[in-house]
């Protein structure tokens, strides 16, 4: 269960949030446009980043550049 250790895993890379305009979900509470986030895991569709709450959350790649 890799997700239990994501906070302790090394950062893969950093990505910059370019917008928080979500059609379906509320992301402006946990992401800030213009801020750089540490990526802990990545899939084809999602980045798993340490968000503004200090926890790892999965977000669509469309919110980021990098």
Secondary structure, 3 states (H helix, E strand, C coil): CHHHHHHHCCCCEEEEECCCCCCCCCCCCCCCCCCEEEEEEECCCEEEEECCCCCEEEEEHHHEEC
